[in-house]
Amino acid sequence: MDKRFDPVVKAARMKDLPNPEQLQYYRAMISEDTKQDYYLGGYDAGMEAGFAEGMEKGMEEGMEEGMVKGKIEERRSNVNALLAAGVLPETISAALGISLEELQRMMDL
């Protein structure tokens, strides 16, 4: 075989190279387009993971907020029903443990 090809043959025999040299060889052989594909793939994977995490967190926060709003609305509805039944605001406020001002704000919502 022609001696000019010895470096190519040696580089092709990856098992003969020590680990740091293998890494250097791979890095040298990867084209810029391939590197760009790796970067974009990592970016896309990161975006997907971030999106999924954001959706999960948003759903949790949304559900918590919905639960709070639902409880407030239920309490408001109960207060209105008690007022319609003729229960005095002072009695309602004492039963709920809130001030008359808070009761008034709740009814104004």
Legacy VTK file of the C-alpha trace (Angstrom):
# vtk DataFile Version 3.0
C-alpha trace
ASCII
DATASET POLYDATA
POINTS 109 float
0.000 0.000 0.000
1.118 3.558 -0.730
2.770 5.236 2.298
0.759 8.435 1.629
-2.349 6.685 2.911
-0.801 5.612 6.213
-2.169 8.619 8.170
-5.651 7.994 6.752
-5.533 4.303 7.606
-4.280 5.107 11.099
-7.072 7.642 11.672
-9.648 5.157 10.372
-8.570 2.630 12.987
-10.374 4.324 15.851
-9.763 1.475 18.268
-6.038 2.241 18.087
-6.548 5.823 19.269
-6.619 6.796 22.929
-9.912 8.326 24.118
-8.855 12.016 23.976
-7.570 11.493 20.454
-10.828 9.773 19.436
-12.812 12.749 20.622
-10.524 15.157 18.811
-10.817 13.057 15.654
-14.614 13.005 15.817
-14.754 16.739 16.392
-12.507 17.359 13.413
-14.593 15.111 11.175
-17.982 16.585 12.031
-18.969 19.196 9.506
-20.302 22.596 10.490
-23.726 21.616 9.116
-23.812 18.577 11.363
-22.767 20.680 14.351
-25.556 23.108 13.528
-28.009 20.195 13.437
-26.809 19.091 16.879
-27.232 22.604 18.262
-30.694 22.988 16.764
-31.689 19.544 18.014
-30.602 20.466 21.514
-32.414 23.787 21.240
-35.607 22.063 20.079
-35.372 19.481 22.848
-34.884 22.253 25.385
-37.834 24.172 24.002
-40.058 21.086 24.197
-38.985 20.345 27.773
-39.490 23.978 28.778
-42.878 24.118 27.104
-44.026 20.919 28.830
-42.770 22.187 32.184
-44.472 25.547 31.645
-47.736 23.892 30.671
-47.663 21.678 33.751
-46.901 24.596 36.057
-49.530 26.762 34.370
-52.147 24.051 34.713
-51.364 23.641 38.417
-51.528 27.390 39.025
-54.694 27.699 36.960
-56.399 24.912 38.840
-55.404 26.420 42.188
-56.696 29.826 41.091
-59.911 28.244 39.824
-60.425 26.453 43.122
-59.978 29.694 45.060
-62.338 31.580 42.758
-64.855 28.739 43.002
-64.783 28.821 46.788
-65.238 32.601 46.797
-68.147 32.339 44.386
-69.739 29.556 46.440
-69.394 31.592 49.613
-70.855 34.662 47.876
-73.788 32.614 46.591
-74.434 31.230 50.085
-74.336 34.733 51.585
-76.819 35.980 48.988
-79.095 33.021 49.697
-78.971 33.705 53.440
-79.709 37.402 52.875
-82.627 36.473 50.600
-83.931 34.194 53.355
-83.939 37.167 55.720
-80.866 36.355 57.802
-79.344 39.551 59.181
-75.910 40.595 57.854
-74.597 40.735 61.455
-75.569 37.080 61.958
-73.918 36.043 58.670
-70.732 37.954 59.453
-70.537 36.372 62.912
-71.147 32.891 61.500
-68.455 33.334 58.833
-66.027 35.058 61.162
-65.675 38.106 58.929
-66.355 41.783 59.480
-69.429 43.535 58.125
-67.129 45.459 55.757
-65.760 42.208 54.325
-69.285 40.888 53.981
-70.302 44.040 52.111
-67.276 43.757 49.766
-68.185 40.136 49.092
-71.736 41.105 48.157
-70.462 43.928 45.911
-68.325 41.602 43.794
LINES 1 110
109 0 1 2 3 4 5 6 7 8 9 10 11 12 13 14 15 16 17 18 19 20 21 22 23 24 25 26 27 28 29 30 31 32 33 34 35 36 37 38 39 40 41 42 43 44 45 46 47 48 49 50 51 52 53 54 55 56 57 58 59 60 61 62 63 64 65 66 67 68 69 70 71 72 73 74 75 76 77 78 79 80 81 82 83 84 85 86 87 88 89 90 91 92 93 94 95 96 97 98 99 100 101 102 103 104 105 106 107 108
